[in-house]
Amino acid sequence: MTALAEPMPDDATCWAAFLARDRTMDGRFVGCVATTGIYCKPSCAARHPRRENMRFLPDPAAARAAGFRACLRCRPDEVGRDRIAVAAARALIEAAEDAPRLEAIAAHVGYAPHHFHRLFKRETGLTPAAYARALRADRLKAALGSPGSVTSAIYAAGYNAPSRAYADADRHLGMTPSAWKDGGRGALIRWRTIDSSLGLLLVAATARGLCRISFGEGEAELRACFPNADLQPADAALDRLAQAVATLVDHPGETPDLPMDVCGTAFQQAVWAALRAIPSGETRSYSEVAAAIGRPQAVRAAGSACGDNVLAILIPCHRVLRSDGTLGGYAWGLERKRALLDREKDG
């Protein structure tokens, strides 16, 4: 079984995927080699055949019907099985009151624990434990938005003790539960604007890391995002971060280890991790991003997660194009998106 979000790509796209050994295209089609009689997934590490000997078919079943046999090196038949297993594991985690142990999850889907740990992270961008924590933090975030006390919200989200909720909130919400419920009141955010070669940049950070990077914004826009936070001018630490971000505008292909403090759902976090995994100078379509996190049918949701990115350049949503190769959208203007892509290619 192969989960497809849209029709199989054209032959030129398929061939390009094989040449790049593009793992994000695994499961969307297979390549059949006339001279050997085998079919492979796009990321197969075997030596590439000549183009005239390649034929592309939508899935392993079609390849077998045409008389080809599965490659023993890349095992293309397991792609669909892997994605079914990850989907089943997500469902198990989402339905559980307490996060199940890795061993229990792996046994449920029929894999060895160490192997499934790697597989789950490859498909979703998160480990099973991180996925469970993010889901519980999502529930906490939703509960904090409802009437009632912080304590009741904590238990409604499935926590057994407030201490665990506060630890998860620090990781996923960037502030304490009470601060989140009160619109960020008490959270200290330092900010400044800085000139860059693509226009004025707003750079803002909490004590934990960068919480907003945007073009053409200022204090009014920042206050709209964090209406009850304590906004303060930059200190020396933020000045250094701002300089590093401005440099990144000129060299977007670099991957500096800058601290981040952004909250998001488990799905958004997986998408943002997938964006950061796209190599500099390369692009992906929204459907490829969705497939990369094991949710090939969630193409629109992947696009929305790209649009929800609040850290311009650092989380490189500019590397995502429409399936026809056109630029698509970009919150900070298509001219900037085109410039960033050009700079990565030239770099």
C-alpha positions as CSV (number, residue, x, y, z in Angstrom):
1,M,0.0,0.0,0.0
2,T,1.3,3.4,-0.9
3,A,-0.1,6.6,0.5
4,L,-0.2,9.3,-2.2
5,A,-1.4,12.8,-1.7
6,E,-1.5,13.5,-5.5
7,P,-0.9,11.8,-8.8
8,M,2.5,10.3,-9.5
9,P,5.0,13.0,-10.7
10,D,6.0,13.3,-14.3
11,D,8.9,11.3,-15.6
12,A,11.3,14.2,-15.5
13,T,10.6,14.8,-11.8
14,C,10.9,11.1,-11.1
15,W,14.3,10.8,-12.8
16,A,15.5,13.9,-11.0
17,A,14.4,12.4,-7.7
18,F,16.4,9.2,-8.5
19,L,19.5,11.2,-9.4
20,A,19.2,13.1,-6.1
21,R,18.3,9.9,-4.1
22,D,15.5,12.0,-2.7
23,R,14.1,10.2,0.4
24,T,11.1,12.6,0.5
25,M,9.9,11.0,-2.8
26,D,9.9,7.4,-1.4
27,G,6.4,6.0,-1.5
28,R,5.2,8.3,-4.3
29,F,6.4,6.0,-7.2
30,V,9.0,3.4,-8.0
31,G,11.6,3.2,-10.7
32,C,11.8,0.0,-12.8
33,V,15.1,-1.0,-14.5
34,A,14.6,-2.9,-17.7
35,T,18.1,-4.4,-17.8
36,T,17.9,-6.0,-14.4
37,G,14.1,-6.5,-14.0
38,I,14.0,-4.9,-10.5
39,Y,12.2,-1.9,-9.1
40,C,13.5,0.5,-6.5
41,K,12.5,3.4,-4.4
42,P,13.9,6.9,-5.3
43,S,16.4,7.0,-2.5
44,C,18.0,3.6,-3.4
45,A,21.8,3.8,-2.9
46,A,22.5,1.5,-5.9
47,R,24.4,2.7,-8.9
48,H,22.0,4.6,-11.3
49,P,21.1,2.9,-14.5
50,R,21.0,4.7,-17.8
51,R,17.9,6.9,-18.3
52,E,16.7,5.0,-21.3
53,N,16.5,1.8,-19.2
54,M,14.3,3.4,-16.5
55,R,10.5,3.2,-16.4
56,F,8.5,4.8,-13.6
57,L,5.3,3.3,-12.1
58,P,3.0,4.5,-9.3
59,D,3.6,1.8,-6.8
60,P,5.1,-1.7,-6.1
61,A,1.9,-3.5,-7.1
62,A,2.0,-1.9,-10.6
63,A,5.7,-2.8,-10.9
64,R,5.1,-6.5,-9.9
65,A,2.2,-6.6,-12.4
66,A,4.6,-5.4,-15.1
67,G,6.9,-8.3,-14.3
68,F,9.5,-6.5,-12.1
69,R,10.8,-7.8,-8.7
70,A,11.7,-5.7,-5.6
71,C,15.2,-4.5,-5.1
72,L,16.8,-6.4,-2.2
73,R,19.0,-3.4,-1.3
74,C,16.4,-0.6,-0.8
75,R,13.4,-2.9,-0.2
76,P,10.8,-0.6,-1.8
77,D,7.8,-2.7,-0.6
78,E,8.6,-1.7,3.0
79,V,8.0,2.0,2.4
80,G,4.2,1.6,2.6
81,R,4.5,-0.8,5.5
82,D,6.7,1.7,7.4
83,R,4.2,4.6,6.9
84,I,1.3,2.4,8.0
85,A,3.3,1.5,11.1
86,V,4.1,5.2,11.9
87,A,0.4,6.1,11.4
88,A,-0.7,3.3,13.7
89,A,1.9,4.4,16.3
90,R,0.7,8.0,16.1
91,A,-2.9,6.8,16.7
92,L,-1.8,4.8,19.7
93,I,0.1,7.7,21.2
94,E,-2.8,10.1,20.6
95,A,-5.4,7.8,22.2
96,A,-3.3,7.0,25.3
97,E,-3.9,8.9,28.5
98,D,-0.2,8.3,29.5
99,A,2.6,8.2,27.0
100,P,3.3,4.6,26.1
101,R,6.8,3.3,26.3
102,L,8.8,2.8,23.1
103,E,8.8,-1.0,23.6
104,A,5.0,-1.0,23.8
105,I,4.7,1.2,20.7
106,A,7.1,-0.9,18.7
107,A,5.4,-4.2,19.7
108,H,2.1,-2.7,18.7
109,V,3.3,-2.1,15.2
110,G,5.5,-5.2,14.9
111,Y,9.0,-3.6,14.8
112,A,12.1,-3.8,17.0
113,P,12.3,-0.8,19.4
114,H,15.6,0.6,18.2
115,H,14.7,0.3,14.5
116,F,11.2,1.9,15.0
117,H,12.7,4.8,17.0
118,R,14.8,5.8,14.0
119,L,11.9,5.1,11.6
120,F,9.4,7.2,13.5
121,K,11.8,10.2,13.8
122,R,12.7,9.9,10.1
123,E,9.0,10.0,9.1
124,T,7.7,12.7,11.6
125,G,10.8,14.7,12.6
126,L,10.2,13.8,16.3
127,T,11.0,10.8,18.4
128,P,7.9,8.9,19.8
129,A,8.6,10.4,23.3
130,A,8.9,13.9,21.9
131,Y,5.8,13.4,19.8
132,A,3.9,12.4,23.0
133,R,5.2,15.3,24.9
134,A,4.2,17.7,22.1
135,L,0.7,16.3,22.0
136,R,0.3,16.7,25.7
137,A,1.6,20.2,25.5
138,D,-1.0,20.9,22.7
139,R,-3.7,19.7,25.1
140,L,-2.4,21.9,27.8
141,K,-2.3,24.9,25.5
142,A,-6.0,24.3,24.5
143,A,-7.0,23.7,28.1
144,L,-5.3,27.0,29.2
145,G,-7.5,28.8,26.7
146,S,-10.7,27.6,28.4
147,P,-12.3,28.9,31.5
148,G,-11.1,27.6,34.8
149,S,-8.0,27.5,36.9
150,V,-4.5,26.7,35.7
151,T,-4.5,23.6,38.0
152,S,-7.7,22.2,36.4
153,A,-6.2,22.9,32.9
154,I,-3.1,20.9,33.8
155,Y,-5.1,17.8,34.9
156,A,-7.5,18.2,32.0
157,A,-4.5,18.0,29.7
158,G,-3.6,14.6,31.1
159,Y,-0.8,15.5,33.5
160,N,-0.5,13.7,36.8
161,A,1.4,16.5,38.5
162,P,1.8,20.2,38.0
163,S,5.6,19.9,37.9
164,R,5.6,17.9,34.7
165,A,3.2,20.4,33.1
166,Y,5.5,23.3,34.0
167,A,8.5,21.5,32.6
168,D,6.7,20.7,29.3
169,A,5.3,24.3,29.1
170,D,8.8,25.6,29.5
171,R,9.9,23.5,26.5
172,H,6.8,23.9,24.2
173,L,5.1,27.1,25.2
174,G,8.2,29.1,26.1
175,M,6.6,30.4,29.3
176,T,4.8,29.1,32.4
177,P,1.2,27.8,32.0
178,S,-0.1,30.8,34.0
179,A,1.7,33.2,31.8
180,W,0.4,31.5,28.7
181,K,-3.1,31.6,30.0
182,D,-2.8,35.3,30.7
183,G,-1.6,36.2,27.2
184,G,2.1,36.1,28.1
185,R,1.8,38.5,31.1
186,G,5.1,38.5,32.9
187,A,7.2,37.0,30.1
188,L,10.2,39.2,29.3
189,I,10.9,39.7,25.6
190,R,13.8,41.8,24.4
191,W,13.7,43.2,20.8
192,R,15.2,45.4,18.3
193,T,15.1,46.2,14.6
194,I,18.2,45.9,12.4
195,D,19.0,46.8,8.8
196,S,19.6,44.0,6.4
197,S,20.2,43.7,2.7
198,L,16.6,42.7,2.3
199,G,15.1,45.4,4.4
200,L,14.4,46.1,8.1
201,L,14.4,43.0,10.3
202,L,12.6,42.7,13.6
203,V,14.5,40.3,16.0
204,A,12.9,39.4,19.4
205,A,13.9,36.8,22.0
206,T,13.0,35.5,25.4
207,A,15.6,34.3,27.8
208,R,15.4,30.9,26.1
209,G,15.9,32.0,22.5
210,L,14.5,33.8,19.4
211,C,10.7,34.0,19.4
212,R,10.2,36.2,16.3
213,I,12.2,37.1,13.2
214,S,10.3,39.1,10.6
215,F,10.8,41.6,7.8
216,G,9.2,45.1,7.9
217,E,7.7,44.8,11.4
218,G,8.3,46.9,14.5
219,E,7.0,47.2,18.1
220,A,3.3,47.4,17.2
221,E,3.4,44.1,15.3
222,L,5.4,42.5,18.1
223,R,3.0,43.7,20.7
224,A,0.1,42.3,18.7
225,C,1.8,38.9,18.9
226,F,2.6,39.1,22.6
227,P,0.0,41.6,24.0
228,N,0.7,41.0,27.7
229,A,4.4,40.4,27.6
230,D,7.0,42.8,29.0
231,L,8.7,44.2,25.9
232,Q,12.1,45.6,26.6
233,P,14.9,47.0,24.5
234,A,17.7,44.8,23.3
235,D,20.6,44.0,25.6
236,A,24.1,42.8,24.6
237,A,23.0,39.2,24.2
238,L,20.1,40.1,21.8
239,D,22.4,42.5,19.9
240,R,24.6,39.5,19.1
241,L,21.7,37.4,18.0
242,A,20.4,40.2,15.8
243,Q,23.8,40.6,14.1
244,A,23.9,36.9,13.5
245,V,20.4,36.9,12.0
246,A,21.3,39.9,9.7
247,T,24.3,38.0,8.5
248,L,22.1,35.1,7.8
249,V,20.1,37.2,5.3
250,D,23.2,37.5,3.2
251,H,24.3,33.9,3.7
252,P,21.0,32.0,4.1
253,G,22.6,28.7,3.3
254,E,24.5,28.7,6.6
255,T,23.0,26.8,9.6
256,P,24.0,28.7,12.7
257,D,23.2,27.2,16.1
258,L,21.0,30.0,17.3
259,P,18.6,29.4,20.2
260,M,14.9,29.3,19.4
261,D,11.8,29.7,21.6
262,V,8.8,29.0,19.5
263,C,5.6,27.1,20.4
264,G,3.8,24.9,18.0
265,T,1.6,21.9,17.7
266,A,3.3,18.5,17.2
267,F,2.4,18.7,13.5
268,Q,3.9,22.2,13.2
269,Q,7.1,21.2,15.0
270,A,7.4,18.2,12.6
271,V,7.0,20.5,9.6
272,W,9.5,23.0,10.9
273,A,12.0,20.2,11.6
274,A,11.5,19.0,8.0
275,L,12.1,22.5,6.7
276,R,15.4,22.8,8.6
277,A,16.4,19.4,7.1
278,I,16.2,20.7,3.5
279,P,19.7,21.2,2.3
280,S,20.8,24.7,1.3
281,G,20.3,25.3,-2.4
282,E,17.5,22.8,-2.7
283,T,13.7,23.2,-2.6
284,R,10.7,21.0,-1.8
285,S,7.1,21.1,-2.7
286,Y,4.4,21.3,0.0
287,S,3.4,17.7,-0.8
288,E,7.0,16.6,-0.4
289,V,7.2,18.2,3.0
290,A,4.0,16.5,4.0
291,A,5.3,13.2,2.8
292,A,8.6,13.8,4.7
293,I,6.8,13.8,8.0
294,G,4.7,10.8,7.2
295,R,1.5,12.8,6.5
296,P,1.3,12.7,2.7
297,Q,-2.4,13.7,2.6
298,A,-1.9,16.8,4.8
299,V,-0.5,19.0,2.0
300,R,-2.7,22.0,2.9
301,A,-1.9,21.6,6.6
302,A,1.8,21.5,5.8
303,G,1.4,24.8,3.8
304,S,-0.4,26.3,6.8
305,A,2.5,25.3,9.1
306,C,4.9,26.9,6.7
307,G,2.8,30.1,6.9
308,D,2.8,29.9,10.7
309,N,6.6,30.1,10.9
310,V,7.6,33.1,12.9
311,L,11.4,32.7,12.5
312,A,12.1,34.0,9.0
313,I,15.3,32.5,7.4
314,L,16.2,30.5,10.5
315,I,13.3,28.1,9.8
316,P,13.7,28.2,6.0
317,C,10.1,28.1,4.7
318,H,11.4,30.0,1.7
319,R,12.7,26.6,0.4
320,V,9.2,25.3,-0.2
321,L,7.6,25.8,-3.6
322,R,4.4,24.8,-5.3
323,S,4.3,21.5,-7.1
324,D,4.6,23.2,-10.4
325,G,7.8,24.9,-9.4
326,T,6.4,28.4,-8.9
327,L,7.3,30.3,-5.8
328,G,3.9,30.1,-4.1
329,G,3.4,32.3,-1.0
330,Y,5.8,33.9,1.5
331,A,4.7,36.0,4.4
332,W,7.5,38.5,3.9
333,G,7.1,39.0,0.1
334,L,8.0,36.9,-3.0
335,E,10.9,39.2,-3.9
336,R,12.6,38.3,-0.7
337,K,11.8,34.6,-1.2
338,R,13.4,34.7,-4.7
339,A,16.4,36.6,-3.4
340,L,17.0,34.1,-0.6
341,L,16.8,31.2,-3.0
342,D,19.1,32.9,-5.5
343,R,21.7,33.5,-2.7
344,E,21.6,29.9,-1.6
345,K,22.1,28.7,-5.2
346,D,25.0,31.1,-5.7
347,G,26.5,30.2,-2.3
